[in-house]
Amino acid sequence: MKILKYTPVFKERCIEIFESNMPKFFAAAELQLFIEFLDRDVDDNYFVVEKDGAIVACGGIFLDKDTDEGGLAWGMVHVSQHKTGIGKMLTEYRLNLLKEVYPGKVYKVDTSQYTAGFYLKRGFKTIEVIPDGFARGIDKYVMKIEQGP
């Protein structure tokens, strides 16, 4: 497996990965937001995972200038590759990158009830739960982890 910087050549495959996670992990209404993100906000901080020549996951990092917090953005693994360790590998890569690029910050992730446990295992704490925060049946879990200096 290799982690590569995102380029527009990966856009369609990232959209397929997103769609493979609908409707349980992502709501249909979020698809347009994800496409706009890929078109405008990836900078140098979005990545894909290549396994056996296929793109199977994607995810990035960001810095929220308003709160001065770093975070994990739009992380996802193709549903056919869930529970294979790819998500763990990509998340660890992104957390290490956050520590390198934005050291000493609080890091956050907005996720759902379906993946909150995954982030709890990585040291995140639930700050807030917003019922139906992403869509009907998909609660929004605001989670943070403090990294210190």
N, C-alpha and C positions, 0 to 999 in steps of 0.2 A: 504494500500500500504506500501511496505517496500523497503528500499534501501539496497542492499547487495553488498559486495565486489565481484568483478568479479573473477571467477575461470574458468579454461578451461571447466568445465561442462556446462557453459553457451555459449560457442563459437558458436555452431550451431544456437542457437536461436538468438544471436546477428547478425549473418550473415543473417538470415531470416528477421530480422528487417531492416538491411541495404537494402536487396533486395526489401523489400516492399516499399522503398522510391526511387527506381529507376524507370524511368530515370529522374524524375523531380528534386529530391533533390540531388541525387548522380549519377554520371556517371558510367557506367559499368567498365570503366578503373580504377576506384578508388577501386573496390572491392578487388583486390589483395593487394593493399596498406593497406586496413582495416584488411584483414586476417593476413598480416605480422605484423601489429601493435598488434593484439590480441595474436599472437604467441611470440612476442619479447618485446613489450614496455609497457605492462600494469602495471608492478610493483605492487604497492599497491594503485594506484591512478585511477583505473577504476571501475565503478560500474554498477549495473543493477537495474531496478525497477521491483519488483514483485507485480502483482495485481491479486487477485483471483487465486493464484497458478501459474500464467503464467508470464513469463518474457516479458515485453512490451516496455522497453526502456533501453538504455545504454548510458554512457558518462563518461568522466574522466577529469582530470586536469594534467597539466605538468608545468615544469619550463624549459624555454629555457636558457641554460647556456651561450649561445653566447650573448644574448641581456639582460639577467637578468630580463626577463618578464615571468610572469605566464600566464597560459591560459587554455581554455576549449578545450578538445580533443574529437573528434568523438562522439558528442552528437546526439542522434536520438531517435525517438519514432516510434513505429510501426504505419504505415499509418492508421490502423483501430482505433488507439487511439489518433490521432491528435485532437487538440482543446478540450481536456478533462482536461487540467491542469497538466498533467503528465510532460510535457516538462518544464513548469514553475517551478514545484516543484524540478525537478532534476537540473535545471540550478541554482536555488537559493541555493540548497544544495552544488553544486560545487563551486559557488562563495563564500559562507561562508567558505568552506573548503580551498579555495585559500587564503582567508584573515587570516585563522588560520595557515596554513602551510607555506605560502609565504607572510607574512604581508608587507604592504607598497610598494608593487610592482605595476607596470602597468600590467593589465591583458588584454589578447587579445583573439580574436576568428576569424578564417577564415570561412566565411559562404557565402551563395549565396544570390542573389536578392530575393529569395523566403522566406528567414528567417531573412534577415537583420532587418526588422521592429520589429521582436520579440526581438532582442538584443537592438535595439534603445530604446524600452520601459524599458529596464533594465539598462539604463544609458550608454551603449556603444556608441561611436561615430565612424562614418565611416572615416577611414584614407586614404583608397585607394580603387578604383574599377578597377579590371582588367577584361575587356570584355573577355568572354570565358575562364576565368582563370582556371576553373576546367575542362571544356569540352565545346564543341560547345553548346551554348545556356544556359550554367551555368556560370554566371559571378562570380568572386571571390571578395568578400567584405572583406577587412582587417579592423577589428574593434577593438577599444581599450577602456578601462575604467581605470581611475586612482583612486586608493584607498587611497593614502596618508599614513602617518605613522600609 
